[in-house]
């Protein structure tokens, strides 16, 4: 009898073991710092796609001549990506807020990867068809790049305020993941062109320009894989309005002035920066008589490399004195060097010497990165709105900035042509006078209308925004993802991490 009981107990234990749930396997996921870089580093694709068209334009002109690569084709090829970027910024702002940051990023990265490859494979029965294909594919790649701003950059900013990120590094981590990546891409695009020219030589320029574009598909592929292991930022989980109505009128009333100020300064910055970077070869052509392609690409690489010290040094400045004052400092220094470069142009380029001109020009660009380059994204993501509408507000500000880039890039050759008629001095310095004056104007707007941001500024603003909504009769109980709302807290079904800041 005892033996039967023992056997019965053993059978029961065996059944319990078989029926017990399998231990939950933890899925690999990126930490907060990894999420910051996986989210923001798509700015590398932005920088590479826009900078690489500079050497590609130069090479296509050498292959097909000025008749095919006329002023219209050159300007359209350079500027068309900005048209796509603007559409992406505006459309993916809504997707980022109402569908999710992660899904927006995955769609955008896939688009950049596919259309960058297609651009490299552009072909046609005659050169104009090839140029038209290249223009079309750059437009669609631009939509993906534009979508990264309200999806990837916003997610990167929100992840900097996750509970496990050091507060003293919040601003610089965002800068490193976004603008620093973009600036490295500007320099790398020209360096890749130079390396491919060394490899293939002047007799195989078609392989060079196609290789430049094809290599631009590698970074988005790497990011696409990394993003599969991401989670939404804590701020989005707690404060999104994905499952409730976004009160747009209340948001506009509270944030319109900050949004307008950031948008204007972004417009000015992109008007200056993108054409100056893309047309670095054109600018040096003005100074170097009859440069070889190697010289044009080499100087373009060197000049664009000056972006890098500005963004790296500026990332620490943003943490120490705040993005607002870092931006003003960079703008004023940029203006000073721009005016000095214009005033001392004849001395800097006397006897065909270009080293002094290149250094001054590079510092002009570098201070632009220390200031607005680094801090516009920070201010747009952390100072002009709440998490619930951050993607859309950021997208609007960034889109207005890209309108500046589009206008600047498209009109740059025409402005240059007009200045050419007014003598050599104005031909070579007029754009620096204009850019420096705009930098001063931008610094004034920043000082008067844009607030400085501090540690955990988004967390604080989200709480103030809830109070503002409640005071205006809006039901705040449904704000947040399931498991993160006030209703979940009241019902005792809140996610375990809630409250553990």
Buried (B, 14 or more C-beta within 10 A) or exposed (E): EEEEEEEEEEEEEEEEEEEEEEEEEEEEEBEBBBBBBBBBBBBBBBBBBBBBBBBBBBBBBBBBEEEBBEEEBBBBBBBBBBBBBBBBBBBBBBBBBBBBBBBBBBBBBBBBBBBBBBBBEBEEEEBEEBBBBBBBBBBBBBBBBBBBBBBBBBBBBBBBBBEEBEEEBBBBBBBBBBBBBBBBBBBBBBBBBBBBBEEBEEEEBEBBBBBBBBBBBEBBBBBBEBBEEBBBBBBBBBBBBBEBEBBEEBBEEBBEEBBBBBBBBBBBBBBBBBBBBBBBBBBBBBBBEEBEBEBBBBBBBBBBBBBBBBBBBBBBBBBEBBBBBBBBBBBBBBBBBBBBBBEBBEEBBEEEEBEBBBBBBBBBBBBBBBBBBBBBBBBBBBBBBBBBBBBBBBBBBBBBBBBBBBBBBBBBBEBBEEBBEEEEEBBBBBBBBBBBEBBBBBBEBBEEBBBBBEBBBBBEBBEEBBEBBEEEEBEBBBBBBEBBBBBBBEEEEBBEEBEEE
